[in-house]
């Protein structure tokens, strides 16, 4: 994590790198010679190694938390989607049904981001398998979370029915419209980057799936909130704003998943709106996320969430960035070949580090720069999105 004193230097570097999509020559092993079939096999073997940890009663995996378990199902659905298979369809569909029936709106503990990790997994499964019930689960959860998203009327009045306090309609001269409260708790005033980015991204996906303007408009409002209120000058997404007084989390709270989830949504939003401004912003966010020193060294290997001995939330963050880069790579087609080469190179860096530095057979450490270790559920979970991304991007 960078100290505050380092941020001014990072800012200068970030603004410069936003215009340069070249691959840093200091990156470790940024190419790959494994065939697509071999990459699919590696991905499936990594998934198969985590499945014995599944509790079929609650849809969660022993050793990781609720939101992290939702992301295992997301990885499995995306594995089938990218590989063009249905290997995991039965398990994914059954457990996403199971968990929605256990927890209305996928809300287990009153965290709106948790609910949306699962709702987004349901959307991915709909995309992979065409199951309309899962699309309906994603929409139902979105409708629930929308009651915590600040509308123009909410900003004008400084109030929202789901909260028991008044709040600021603008912070630092920028509208709070589109911000999404983190917790269901009526007294909690935190609005954060991940909850709002999850909402923007899910909205964009649902807009793409249905063509309905309510989803697309919501995606735009929340994407604008991130851009105007909660992004630094390096194009990195910040963490939390407190709605009652506009105070913020420290500016060195920089985490891969905030920028990653925002990036994913920007690419979908660019497609559904046809607005090149979102595409341009996505390029800058992607470039910044791959080149910042906030979570990786000069060799490009992500060091965030390296926790060999115990699970924590940070272990699951970096996989979200890789998922976003995969989405970016597959959506950009040939319209930005420099960006695709950069993403390919970055994915290869993580892919090769996992296989060469962090692997014990088909088991992977959460420390991607090594050393290798025996199986942990959290290490395995964190690796899955890298291997899914490598199907096309490596």
C-alpha positions in Angstrom: 0.0 0.0 0.0 1.4 3.4 -0.9 1.8 6.1 1.7 0.3 9.5 1.1 3.7 11.0 0.3 4.1 8.7 -2.6 0.8 9.6 -4.2 2.0 12.8 -5.8 4.7 10.9 -7.7 2.2 8.2 -8.7 -0.2 10.9 -9.9 2.5 12.3 -12.3 3.2 8.8 -13.5 -0.4 7.9 -13.9 -1.3 10.9 -16.0 1.7 10.2 -18.2 0.9 6.5 -18.6 -2.7 7.2 -19.5 -1.4 8.2 -22.9 1.0 5.3 -23.4 -0.3 1.8 -23.9 3.1 0.3 -24.4 4.1 -2.9 -22.5 6.7 -2.1 -19.7 9.8 -4.1 -20.5 10.4 -4.7 -16.8 7.4 -7.0 -16.7 8.0 -10.6 -15.9 7.4 -13.1 -18.8 4.6 -11.3 -20.7 4.1 -13.9 -23.4 2.7 -17.4 -23.5 3.2 -20.5 -25.7 0.5 -22.8 -24.3 -2.3 -23.8 -26.6 -5.9 -22.7 -26.0 -6.8 -26.3 -25.2 -4.1 -26.5 -22.6 -5.2 -23.2 -21.0 -8.8 -24.5 -20.8 -7.5 -27.7 -19.1 -5.5 -25.7 -16.6 -8.6 -23.5 -15.8 -10.8 -26.5 -15.4 -8.3 -28.3 -13.2 -8.1 -25.3 -10.9 -11.9 -25.2 -10.6 -12.1 -28.9 -9.9 -9.6 -28.6 -7.1 -11.9 -26.2 -5.2 -15.1 -28.1 -5.6 -14.6 -30.5 -2.7 -14.9 -27.5 -0.4 -18.5 -26.9 -1.5 -21.3 -27.1 1.1 -24.3 -27.9 -1.1 -26.6 -26.9 1.7 -25.7 -23.2 1.5 -23.8 -22.9 -1.8 -20.7 -21.6 -0.1 -17.1 -23.0 0.0 -15.3 -23.8 3.2 -12.5 -21.4 4.0 -13.8 -18.3 2.2 -16.6 -15.9 2.8 -20.1 -15.3 1.3 -19.1 -12.8 -1.3 -16.0 -14.7 -2.2 -18.1 -17.9 -2.7 -20.3 -16.0 -5.1 -17.2 -15.2 -7.2 -16.3 -18.9 -7.4 -19.7 -19.4 -9.2 -19.0 -16.4 -11.3 -15.6 -17.9 -12.4 -17.2 -21.2 -13.2 -20.0 -19.6 -15.3 -17.4 -17.5 -17.1 -15.2 -20.5 -17.7 -18.0 -22.2 -19.6 -18.8 -19.0 -21.4 -15.2 -18.4 -22.6 -14.5 -22.1 -23.4 -17.8 -22.6 -25.1 -18.7 -25.5 -22.8 -21.4 -26.5 -20.3 -19.1 -28.5 -17.9 -20.3 -26.6 -14.8 -23.8 -25.7 -15.8 -25.6 -28.1 -13.5 -23.7 -27.1 -10.4 -23.8 -23.3 -11.2 -27.5 -23.2 -11.9 -28.5 -25.4 -9.0 -26.5 -23.4 -6.4 -27.4 -19.9 -7.7 -31.0 -21.1 -7.4 -30.3 -22.5 -3.9 -28.7 -19.4 -2.5 -31.4 -17.0 -3.9 -34.0 -19.2 -2.2 -32.0 -19.1 1.1 -31.3 -15.3 1.0 -33.9 -13.0 -0.7 -32.2 -10.7 -3.2 -29.0 -12.6 -2.5 -28.7 -10.5 0.7 -27.2 -12.6 3.6 -25.7 -10.0 5.9 -27.1 -6.6 4.8 -24.2 -5.7 2.5 -25.3 -4.4 -0.9 -22.0 -5.3 -2.5 -22.4 -8.9 -1.3 -25.8 -9.2 -2.9 -24.5 -7.8 -6.2 -21.6 -10.2 -6.4 -24.1 -13.0 -6.4 -26.5 -11.2 -8.7 -23.7 -10.6 -11.1 -22.8 -14.3 -10.9 -26.4 -15.0 -11.8 -26.1 -12.7 -14.8 -22.9 -14.4 -16.0 -24.7 -17.8 -15.7 -27.6 -16.4 -17.7 -25.1 -15.3 -20.3 -23.4 -18.7 -20.4 -26.4 -20.9 -20.3 -29.5 -18.8 -21.3 -31.3 -19.5 -18.1 -34.0 -16.8 -17.8 -34.7 -17.6 -14.1 -31.2 -16.5 -13.3 -31.6 -13.3 -15.3 -34.8 -12.6 -13.2 -32.8 -13.2 -10.0 -30.3 -10.6 -11.1 -33.1 -8.1 -12.0 -34.9 -8.7 -8.7 -31.7 -8.0 -6.8 -31.0 -5.0 -8.9 -34.4 -3.6 -8.0 -33.7 -4.1 -4.3 -30.3 -2.4 -4.5 -31.8 0.5 -6.5 -33.6 1.6 -3.4 -30.1 2.5 -2.0 -29.0 4.4 -5.1 -29.2 8.2 -5.0 -31.5 9.7 -7.5 -31.8 13.4 -8.6 -34.8 13.8 -6.3 -32.8 12.2 -3.4 -29.9 14.5 -4.0 -32.2 17.6 -4.2 -33.9 16.7 -0.9 -30.8 15.3 0.9 -32.8 12.2 1.9 -33.6 8.7 0.7 -36.3 6.4 2.1 -33.9 3.6 3.0 -31.8 5.8 5.3 -32.7 7.6 8.5 -30.5 10.7 8.1 -30.1 13.6 5.9 -27.1 13.7 3.5 -25.2 16.0 1.2 -26.6 16.3 -2.3 -23.1 17.2 -3.6 -19.6 16.7 -2.4 -16.6 18.8 -3.5 -18.9 20.5 -6.0 -20.0 17.3 -7.7 -23.4 15.7 -7.6 -24.0 12.6 -5.4 -26.5 11.2 -7.9 -25.7 7.6 -8.8 -23.8 6.8 -5.6 -25.0 3.6 -3.9 -25.0 3.0 -0.2 -22.8 0.1 1.0 -25.0 -1.3 3.7 -28.7 -1.9 4.2 -28.4 -0.6 7.8 -30.5 2.6 7.8 -27.9 4.5 9.9 -24.8 3.7 7.8 -23.8 6.6 5.6 -21.0 5.0 3.6 -21.0 5.1 -0.2 -18.1 3.2 -1.7 -16.4 2.5 -5.0 -17.1 -1.2 -5.1 -20.8 -1.1 -4.4 -21.4 1.7 -6.9 -19.2 0.1 -9.5 -21.0 -3.2 -9.0 -24.3 -1.5 -9.5 -23.2 0.4 -12.6 -21.8 -2.8 -14.1 -24.8 -4.9 -13.3 -27.1 -2.2 -14.6 -25.1 -2.1 -17.9 -25.2 -5.8 -18.3 -29.0 -5.9 -17.6 -29.4 -3.0 -20.1 -27.5 -5.0 -22.7 -29.6 -8.2 -22.0 -33.0 -6.4 -22.0 -32.6 -3.2 -23.9 -34.5 -1.4 -21.1 -33.6 2.2 -20.6 -34.0 2.1 -16.8 -30.9 -0.1 -16.5 -28.8 1.9 -19.0 -29.8 5.2 -17.3 -28.8 3.8 -13.9 -25.5 2.6 -15.2 -24.7 6.0 -16.6 -25.6 7.8 -13.3 -23.4 5.5 -11.2 -20.6 5.6 -13.7 -20.7 9.4 -13.6 -20.6 9.3 -9.8 -17.4 7.3 -9.8 -15.8 9.5 -12.5 -16.8 12.8 -10.9 -16.7 12.0 -7.2 -14.6 8.9 -6.5 -11.7 8.7 -8.9 -8.3 10.2 -8.5 -6.2 12.0 -11.1 -4.5 8.7 -12.0 -7.8 7.2 -13.2 -7.8 4.9 -10.1 -11.1 4.4 -8.3 -11.1 5.4 -4.6 -12.9 3.7 -1.8 -15.5 5.4 0.5 -17.3 8.7 0.7 -19.4 9.4 3.8 -22.7 11.0 2.6 -23.5 13.1 5.7 -20.3 15.2 5.6 -18.4 14.2 2.4 -15.4 12.9 4.4 -13.4 10.2 2.7 -11.4 7.1 3.3 -7.6 7.7 3.1 -6.5 8.5 -0.5 -4.0 5.6 -0.3 -6.8 3.1 0.1 -6.3 1.8 -3.5 -7.6 -1.6 -4.2 -7.6 -3.6 -7.4 -11.3 -4.5 -7.3 -12.6 -0.9 -7.2 -10.9 0.0 -10.5 -11.5 -3.5 -11.9 -15.3 -3.6 -11.4 -15.6 0.0 -12.7 -13.6 -0.9 -15.8 -15.8 -3.9 -16.5 -18.9 -1.8 -16.4 -17.4 1.0 -18.6 -16.8 -1.5 -21.4 -20.3 -2.7 -21.3 -21.7 0.8 -21.0 -19.6 1.9 -24.0 -21.2 -0.9 -26.1 -24.8 -0.3 -25.0 -24.7 3.4 -25.4 -22.3 3.7 -28.4 -20.7 6.7 -26.5 -17.0 6.8 -27.3 -16.4 8.9 -24.1 -17.0 5.7 -22.0 -14.6 3.8 -24.2 -11.9 6.4 -23.9 -12.3 6.5 -20.1 -12.2 2.7 -20.0 -8.8 2.7 -21.8 -7.4 5.1 -19.3 -8.7 3.2 -16.3 -7.4 -0.1 -17.7 -3.9 1.4 -18.5 -3.7 2.9 -15.1 -4.7 -0.3 -13.3 -2.1 -2.3 -15.1 0.7 0.2 -14.5 0.2 1.6 -11.1 2.7 0.8 -8.3 -0.2 0.7 -5.8 -0.6 -3.1 -6.0 2.4 -4.5 -8.0 6.1 -4.2 -8.4 8.0 -3.3 -11.5 7.8 -6.9 -12.7 4.0 -6.5 -13.1 3.0 -9.3 -10.7 0.2 -8.3 -8.4 1.2 -8.4 -4.8 -2.1 -7.4 -3.2 -3.9 -10.0 -1.2 -0.9 -12.3 -0.7 -2.0 -14.1 2.5 -0.7 -17.7 2.6 -1.8 -18.4 6.2 -5.4 -17.0 6.4 -8.2 -15.7 4.3 -9.1 -12.0 4.2 -11.2 -9.8 1.9 -8.1 -8.5 0.0 -7.3 -12.0 -1.3 -10.4 -11.8 -3.5 -9.8 -8.3 -4.8 -7.2 -8.9 -7.6 -9.2 -11.6 -9.4 -11.9 -9.0 -10.1 -9.4 -6.8 -12.0 -8.4 -9.8 -14.1 -12.0 -10.5 -14.8 -12.5 -6.9 -15.9 -9.5 -7.1 -18.2 -10.9 -10.2 -19.7 -14.1 -8.5 -20.5 -12.2 -5.5 -21.9 -10.1 -7.7 -24.1 -13.1 -9.6 -25.5 -15.2 -6.4 -26.1 -12.5 -4.3 -27.7 -12.3 -6.4 -30.8 -9.7 -4.9 -33.1 -10.5 -1.3 -32.4 -7.7 -0.8 -30.0 -4.9 -3.3 -30.8 -2.4 -1.6 -28.5 -4.8 -2.0 -25.5 -5.4 -5.7 -26.4 -1.6 -6.3 -26.6 -1.2 -4.6 -23.2 -3.9 -6.7 -21.6 -2.6 -9.9 -23.2 0.8 -9.1 -21.8 -0.5 -8.4 -18.3 -2.7 -11.5 -18.2 0.4 -13.5 -19.2 2.4 -12.0 -16.4 -0.1 -13.2 -13.8 -0.8 -16.5 -15.6 2.9 -17.4 -15.8 3.6 -16.2 -12.2 0.8 -18.5 -10.9 2.1 -21.5 -12.8 5.8 -21.0 -12.2 6.0 -19.3 -8.8 2.8 -20.1 -6.9 1.7 -23.6 -8.0 1.7 -26.9 -6.1 0.3 -29.2 -8.7 -3.2 -27.8 -9.4 -3.2 -25.8 -6.2 -2.2 -22.1 -6.1 -1.1 -19.7 -3.4 -2.7 -16.4 -2.9 0.8 -15.0 -3.1 1.2 -14.9 -6.9 4.9 -14.0 -6.7 5.4 -17.2 -4.6 6.3 -19.2 -2.8 4.1 -22.1 -3.7 2.1 -23.8 -1.0 -0.5 -26.6 -0.5 -4.2 -26.1 -1.1 -6.1 -23.2 0.5 -9.6 -22.3 -0.6 -8.8 -18.6 -0.7 -5.6 -19.1 -2.8 -7.5 -21.3 -5.3 -10.4 -18.8 -5.5 -8.1 -16.0 -6.3 -6.5 -17.9 -9.2 -9.6 -18.9 -11.0 -10.3 -15.6 -12.9 -6.7 -15.5 -14.1 -7.1 -18.8 -15.8 -10.5 -17.9 -17.2 -9.0 -14.7 -18.6 -6.1 -16.7 -20.1 -8.5 -18.7 -22.3 -8.7 -15.8 -24.8 -6.3 -13.1 -23.5 -3.1 -15.1 -22.9 
